[in-house]
C-alpha cells in the first residue's frame, strides 16, 4: 500500500511539473476538459432546453508566500515547481445548458461530500436513492435545477479519498521535512464495524472505512518502541464514555489476516484475529508518516470558484467552458461539505489572489460545526456523534457566524471575522435539520456559548432549522420489522426537498437581484421553543403494532451531545481548527458548553423552525432523534437517525393501545379534511417563503389524487 501511495505521489509530481504560471499567485492555471457529452440522454428542460456534461481536471498553483496561503498547514513543506508554487489537481465535472444564453447566470458549485455528488438528490425530486447512479449523474429527477437554468460545477477538494464510484477527488502533495525525510506524527483512528471482521484499513471509521486512504504507520511493529519510547495502542469500549480496555499487543498487529488465509504485514491495515465486533468503539493510536497537505482543499474551492466566475481562459489559452460576463457564483454543500464551507469562510479563503469575492452566496446544509481539514494528519471524513467520532475536531469555538466572547476559552471570535474585515463575505443561508440540534450541537450556532440567550444572525446571514427532520430523510418504504437498522424506532422520512428548493431560490434572488431575503426561522430561547433537554415535553407513546409493525414504547432519555474544550496539544490552533496534533486522545475540559434542544408539541414534534407539510398535516410523529438498539451503543443517539411513529388508524385502536395522540380518523374524517390540512400547511409555508408556490400546488394535487401520504 505504501509503495502505491508513493507511486501515485511520484506520478502526480511528473504530471504537474510542466505547469509554470506566468506570475506567482494562487489560481487555476489550466483546465483540461477530456469529455463532453449530452446529459440525461438529451432530455429537454422546459425553456432552458438540453444540458451537457463536461468532465476533466483543473490544475491549480498556490503561492506559499502570500498571507492568504501561509496559513495552509505544511504548505512550506510541500514540493514546489520552478516558479516556487505548490500545485494541485482537482477533478471537475460540469452540467451546463447546451445554449448558454438560456441559463440563469448562476454557477452553483457543490462542495462534494466525501467525493459524492448530492445536490441533484437534495433539490430535484424523484432522484433514485442509488449513490453510484447519483455520482454518474444518470437521473435528473423532476429536473428542478435544470429547468431553473443553473450551471452546476463539482470539483475535488478532499485529497485522502480512494478512487472509485465516480467520486470527485483532489490530488495534493505530501509534505516532507526540509532534509527530505518523512514527517511523522501521532494519529488516532476510531474504528467501528457493521459486521464482524478480522482485518480493517487503518482509516476504518463509520464514514471512512472503504473510501479514505489510511495514513501509513511509520513502523509495522506494535511491540518495538520508537526512539522516544512511543508504542502504538489498541483499545476497545462499549460506549464513548465507557472505560477503555487495552487489547494486548500480542492479540493484534499491523497487517491483514483474512479468514482462512495466512497473515501478512501491512503499513495501512490492522489485524485482530479475534475479530472486530459491531457495537464497539476500537481506538488505535499510532505514529503515522507522510501527511498530505489537505488544506489545499480550501484553496481549491476559492480558485475554482474564482476562475469559472471571472476568467475567459486559462494560462494555456483554453476557454473557460462556462464563462458569462456578470454571472454570480453560489457554493452549496451538505453535511461534511457544509462544515467545509463554514471553515472556508472562517479561514478567510473567499478572497481570491486579486482581492475579488470568489462566491457571492453560500448555502451550508446540515453542516453545523467546522471542518478539521487544515490539520497535519487530519481526518476530514470524521463527524461529531455523541458515540461515534465524538472526540474529533468538529466543534472548536467559534460556533456562530457573529463574533462573541467564549467564557470558557476566553477567545472572542465569529466565523465571519476574516471575510468581514476585508469585505469578502458572501450572503449565507444556513440550513440545518433539528437532528443537528439534538445530536450535532447546532444550538450553539443560535445562542451564546453557554446557551443562555439567543444571538441574532449578522446582516448577511439567515438561518433555517427544518423542524422534526433527521440528517438525511429515510427513504420509504420503511422497514416493517425490527431491527430498524441500528435504531430502536423506524427512521424519519420527513423531507428536506421542498424547503431547500425555496431557500435556494430566495438566496439566489438575494445574491443576483438584491431582493430582501426572508427572516430566519429557528427555535429560540425567548419564545420557549429552544430548551434544556430535561425540559422537553415528550408524550408517552406506548408500544404498538400500527400497520402490523411491532414497535416498542418510546423512551425519552433527555439525551444530548455534550461538548467540552478539547486539548490536542500546544501546536494545535483551536481558534482556526488548524495545526499539529500531539495529544491523543485529547484532554477534555471540565466546563461544558450550553447545549439546548427543540421543545415538542403534543405529538412529540418540534414546535420551532420550518414545519413541513408532513409535520403540519401528519400521519404520525416525526422526531429528530432516535436511540441505539441493545447491541448498537444502546441508549445513545442512533447516529444521524430520527424516528417516525405512526398514529393509530382509528380512535378505537388508539384507545386500546393507550396512545394519547389523536388517530388518523380523528384528525382527518375524510379525504377532504386531509386535503384542507395540506392546503393550509402549504399556504403557511409559501407565506413564510420556505415553499415555492409551484411545489405547494403539486402537493395539494397529490393529496387530492392519492390521499394520505407518509412522505414523497
Secondary structure as the mmCIF struct_conf table of DSSP 4:
data_model
#
loop_
_struct_conf.conf_type_id
_struct_conf.id
_struct_conf.beg_label_comp_id
_struct_conf.beg_label_asym_id
_struct_conf.beg_label_seq_id
_struct_conf.end_label_comp_id
_struct_conf.end_label_asym_id
_struct_conf.end_label_seq_id
HELX_RH_AL_P HELX_RH_AL_P1 UNK A 2 UNK A 16
TURN_TY1_P TURN_TY1_P1 UNK A 17 UNK A 18
BEND BEND1 UNK A 22 UNK A 24
BEND BEND2 UNK A 26 UNK A 26
STRN STRN1 UNK A 27 UNK A 38
BEND BEND3 UNK A 39 UNK A 39
HELX_RH_3T_P HELX_RH_3T_P1 UNK A 40 UNK A 42
STRN STRN2 UNK A 44 UNK A 45
HELX_RH_3T_P HELX_RH_3T_P2 UNK A 46 UNK A 48
STRN STRN3 UNK A 49 UNK A 63
TURN_TY1_P TURN_TY1_P2 UNK A 64 UNK A 65
BEND BEND4 UNK A 66 UNK A 66
HELX_RH_AL_P HELX_RH_AL_P2 UNK A 67 UNK A 70
TURN_TY1_P TURN_TY1_P3 UNK A 71 UNK A 71
BEND BEND5 UNK A 72 UNK A 72
TURN_TY1_P TURN_TY1_P4 UNK A 73 UNK A 74
HELX_RH_3T_P HELX_RH_3T_P3 UNK A 75 UNK A 77
BEND BEND6 UNK A 78 UNK A 78
TURN_TY1_P TURN_TY1_P5 UNK A 82 UNK A 83
BEND BEND7 UNK A 84 UNK A 84
STRN STRN4 UNK A 85 UNK A 97
BEND BEND8 UNK A 98 UNK A 99
HELX_RH_3T_P HELX_RH_3T_P4 UNK A 100 UNK A 102
BEND BEND9 UNK A 103 UNK A 103
BEND BEND10 UNK A 105 UNK A 105
STRN STRN5 UNK A 106 UNK A 111
STRN STRN6 UNK A 113 UNK A 113
TURN_TY1_P TURN_TY1_P6 UNK A 114 UNK A 115
STRN STRN7 UNK A 116 UNK A 116
HELX_RH_AL_P HELX_RH_AL_P3 UNK A 119 UNK A 123
BEND BEND11 UNK A 124 UNK A 124
TURN_TY1_P TURN_TY1_P7 UNK A 125 UNK A 126
BEND BEND12 UNK A 129 UNK A 129
HELX_RH_AL_P HELX_RH_AL_P4 UNK A 131 UNK A 135
TURN_TY1_P TURN_TY1_P8 UNK A 136 UNK A 137
TURN_TY1_P TURN_TY1_P9 UNK A 141 UNK A 142
HELX_RH_AL_P HELX_RH_AL_P5 UNK A 144 UNK A 148
TURN_TY1_P TURN_TY1_P10 UNK A 149 UNK A 149
STRN STRN8 UNK A 151 UNK A 155
TURN_TY1_P TURN_TY1_P11 UNK A 159 UNK A 160
STRN STRN9 UNK A 161 UNK A 161
HELX_LH_PP_P HELX_LH_PP_P1 UNK A 162 UNK A 162
BEND BEND13 UNK A 163 UNK A 163
TURN_TY1_P TURN_TY1_P12 UNK A 165 UNK A 166
STRN STRN10 UNK A 170 UNK A 172
HELX_LH_PP_P HELX_LH_PP_P2 UNK A 173 UNK A 173
STRN STRN11 UNK A 174 UNK A 174
HELX_LH_PP_P HELX_LH_PP_P3 UNK A 175 UNK A 175
STRN STRN12 UNK A 176 UNK A 176
TURN_TY1_P TURN_TY1_P13 UNK A 178 UNK A 179
BEND BEND14 UNK A 180 UNK A 180
HELX_LH_PP_P HELX_LH_PP_P4 UNK A 181 UNK A 181
STRN STRN13 UNK A 182 UNK A 182
HELX_LH_PP_P HELX_LH_PP_P5 UNK A 183 UNK A 183
STRN STRN14 UNK A 184 UNK A 191
BEND BEND15 UNK A 194 UNK A 195
STRN STRN15 UNK A 197 UNK A 201
TURN_TY1_P TURN_TY1_P14 UNK A 202 UNK A 203
BEND BEND16 UNK A 205 UNK A 205
TURN_TY1_P TURN_TY1_P15 UNK A 206 UNK A 211
STRN STRN16 UNK A 212 UNK A 212
HELX_LH_PP_P HELX_LH_PP_P6 UNK A 213 UNK A 216
STRN STRN17 UNK A 217 UNK A 217
BEND BEND17 UNK A 218 UNK A 218
BEND BEND18 UNK A 220 UNK A 220
BEND BEND19 UNK A 222 UNK A 224
TURN_TY1_P TURN_TY1_P16 UNK A 227 UNK A 228
STRN STRN18 UNK A 233 UNK A 237
BEND BEND20 UNK A 238 UNK A 239
TURN_TY1_P TURN_TY1_P17 UNK A 240 UNK A 241
BEND BEND21 UNK A 242 UNK A 242
HELX_LH_PP_P HELX_LH_PP_P7 UNK A 243 UNK A 244
STRN STRN19 UNK A 245 UNK A 246
HELX_LH_PP_P HELX_LH_PP_P8 UNK A 247 UNK A 248
HELX_RH_3T_P HELX_RH_3T_P5 UNK A 249 UNK A 251
STRN STRN20 UNK A 253 UNK A 256
TURN_TY1_P TURN_TY1_P18 UNK A 259 UNK A 260
BEND BEND22 UNK A 261 UNK A 261
STRN STRN21 UNK A 264 UNK A 276
TURN_TY1_P TURN_TY1_P19 UNK A 278 UNK A 279
STRN STRN22 UNK A 281 UNK A 289
STRN STRN23 UNK A 292 UNK A 292
TURN_TY1_P TURN_TY1_P20 UNK A 294 UNK A 295
HELX_RH_AL_P HELX_RH_AL_P6 UNK A 296 UNK A 310
BEND BEND23 UNK A 312 UNK A 312
STRN STRN24 UNK A 313 UNK A 313
TURN_TY1_P TURN_TY1_P21 UNK A 315 UNK A 316
BEND BEND24 UNK A 317 UNK A 317
HELX_LH_PP_P HELX_LH_PP_P9 UNK A 318 UNK A 318
STRN STRN25 UNK A 319 UNK A 319
HELX_LH_PP_P HELX_LH_PP_P10 UNK A 320 UNK A 320
TURN_TY1_P TURN_TY1_P22 UNK A 321 UNK A 322
TURN_TY1_P TURN_TY1_P23 UNK A 325 UNK A 326
STRN STRN26 UNK A 328 UNK A 334
TURN_TY1_P TURN_TY1_P24 UNK A 335 UNK A 335
HELX_RH_AL_P HELX_RH_AL_P7 UNK A 336 UNK A 346
TURN_TY1_P TURN_TY1_P25 UNK A 347 UNK A 350
STRN STRN27 UNK A 351 UNK A 351
TURN_TY1_P TURN_TY1_P26 UNK A 353 UNK A 354
BEND BEND25 UNK A 355 UNK A 355
STRN STRN28 UNK A 357 UNK A 357
BEND BEND26 UNK A 358 UNK A 358
BEND BEND27 UNK A 360 UNK A 360
STRN STRN29 UNK A 361 UNK A 365
BEND BEND28 UNK A 366 UNK A 366
BEND BEND29 UNK A 369 UNK A 369
TURN_TY1_P TURN_TY1_P27 UNK A 372 UNK A 373
BEND BEND30 UNK A 374 UNK A 374
STRN STRN30 UNK A 375 UNK A 375
TURN_TY1_P TURN_TY1_P28 UNK A 376 UNK A 377
TURN_TY1_P TURN_TY1_P29 UNK A 380 UNK A 381
BEND BEND31 UNK A 386 UNK A 387
TURN_TY1_P TURN_TY1_P30 UNK A 388 UNK A 391
BEND BEND32 UNK A 392 UNK A 394
HELX_LH_PP_P HELX_LH_PP_P11 UNK A 396 UNK A 396
BEND BEND33 UNK A 397 UNK A 397
HELX_LH_PP_P HELX_LH_PP_P12 UNK A 398 UNK A 398
BEND BEND34 UNK A 400 UNK A 402
STRN STRN31 UNK A 404 UNK A 405
TURN_TY1_P TURN_TY1_P31 UNK A 407 UNK A 409
STRN STRN32 UNK A 412 UNK A 413
TURN_TY1_P TURN_TY1_P32 UNK A 415 UNK A 416
HELX_RH_AL_P HELX_RH_AL_P8 UNK A 417 UNK A 422
TURN_TY1_P TURN_TY1_P33 UNK A 423 UNK A 423
HELX_LH_PP_P HELX_LH_PP_P13 UNK A 425 UNK A 426
STRN STRN33 UNK A 427 UNK A 433
TURN_TY1_P TURN_TY1_P34 UNK A 434 UNK A 434
HELX_RH_AL_P HELX_RH_AL_P9 UNK A 435 UNK A 438
TURN_TY1_P TURN_TY1_P35 UNK A 439 UNK A 440
HELX_RH_3T_P HELX_RH_3T_P6 UNK A 442 UNK A 445
TURN_TY1_P TURN_TY1_P36 UNK A 446 UNK A 446
STRN STRN34 UNK A 447 UNK A 447
TURN_TY1_P TURN_TY1_P37 UNK A 449 UNK A 450
BEND BEND35 UNK A 451 UNK A 453
STRN STRN35 UNK A 454 UNK A 454
HELX_LH_PP_P HELX_LH_PP_P14 UNK A 456 UNK A 458
TURN_TY1_P TURN_TY1_P38 UNK A 459 UNK A 460
STRN STRN36 UNK A 461 UNK A 466
TURN_TY1_P TURN_TY1_P39 UNK A 467 UNK A 468
BEND BEND36 UNK A 471 UNK A 472
HELX_LH_PP_P HELX_LH_PP_P15 UNK A 473 UNK A 475
BEND BEND37 UNK A 476 UNK A 477
HELX_LH_PP_P HELX_LH_PP_P16 UNK A 478 UNK A 479
BEND BEND38 UNK A 480 UNK A 482
STRN STRN37 UNK A 484 UNK A 484
TURN_TY1_P TURN_TY1_P40 UNK A 485 UNK A 486
STRN STRN38 UNK A 487 UNK A 487
BEND BEND39 UNK A 488 UNK A 489
HELX_LH_PP_P HELX_LH_PP_P17 UNK A 490 UNK A 492
BEND BEND40 UNK A 496 UNK A 496
HELX_RH_AL_P HELX_RH_AL_P10 UNK A 497 UNK A 513
HELX_LH_PP_P HELX_LH_PP_P18 UNK A 515 UNK A 520
STRN STRN39 UNK A 521 UNK A 521
TURN_TY1_P TURN_TY1_P41 UNK A 525 UNK A 528
BEND BEND41 UNK A 529 UNK A 529
STRN STRN40 UNK A 530 UNK A 531
HELX_RH_3T_P HELX_RH_3T_P7 UNK A 533 UNK A 535
HELX_LH_PP_P HELX_LH_PP_P19 UNK A 541 UNK A 543
STRN STRN41 UNK A 544 UNK A 544
HELX_RH_3T_P HELX_RH_3T_P8 UNK A 546 UNK A 548
STRN STRN42 UNK A 551 UNK A 551
HELX_LH_PP_P HELX_LH_PP_P20 UNK A 552 UNK A 554
STRN STRN43 UNK A 564 UNK A 567
TURN_TY1_P TURN_TY1_P42 UNK A 570 UNK A 571
STRN STRN44 UNK A 572 UNK A 573
HELX_RH_3T_P HELX_RH_3T_P9 UNK A 574 UNK A 576
TURN_TY1_P TURN_TY1_P43 UNK A 577 UNK A 577
STRN STRN45 UNK A 578 UNK A 579
BEND BEND42 UNK A 584 UNK A 585
HELX_LH_PP_P HELX_LH_PP_P21 UNK A 586 UNK A 586
STRN STRN46 UNK A 587 UNK A 592
HELX_LH_PP_P HELX_LH_PP_P22 UNK A 593 UNK A 593
STRN STRN47 UNK A 597 UNK A 598
STRN STRN48 UNK A 600 UNK A 600
TURN_TY1_P TURN_TY1_P44 UNK A 602 UNK A 603
BEND BEND43 UNK A 604 UNK A 604
STRN STRN49 UNK A 606 UNK A 606
BEND BEND44 UNK A 607 UNK A 609
STRN STRN50 UNK A 610 UNK A 610
HELX_RH_AL_P HELX_RH_AL_P11 UNK A 613 UNK A 616
TURN_TY1_P TURN_TY1_P45 UNK A 617 UNK A 617
BEND BEND45 UNK A 619 UNK A 619
STRN STRN51 UNK A 620 UNK A 623
BEND BEND46 UNK A 624 UNK A 624
STRN STRN52 UNK A 627 UNK A 628
TURN_TY1_P TURN_TY1_P46 UNK A 630 UNK A 633
STRN STRN53 UNK A 634 UNK A 634
TURN_TY1_P TURN_TY1_P47 UNK A 635 UNK A 635
BEND BEND47 UNK A 636 UNK A 636
STRN STRN54 UNK A 637 UNK A 637
TURN_TY1_P TURN_TY1_P48 UNK A 639 UNK A 640
STRN STRN55 UNK A 643 UNK A 646
HELX_LH_PP_P HELX_LH_PP_P23 UNK A 647 UNK A 648
BEND BEND48 UNK A 649 UNK A 650
HELX_RH_AL_P HELX_RH_AL_P12 UNK A 651 UNK A 657
TURN_TY1_P TURN_TY1_P49 UNK A 658 UNK A 658
BEND BEND49 UNK A 661 UNK A 661
HELX_RH_AL_P HELX_RH_AL_P13 UNK A 664 UNK A 667
BEND BEND50 UNK A 669 UNK A 670
HELX_RH_AL_P HELX_RH_AL_P14 UNK A 671 UNK A 688
TURN_TY1_P TURN_TY1_P50 UNK A 689 UNK A 689
BEND BEND51 UNK A 690 UNK A 691
HELX_RH_AL_P HELX_RH_AL_P15 UNK A 693 UNK A 706
BEND BEND52 UNK A 708 UNK A 708
BEND BEND53 UNK A 710 UNK A 710
#
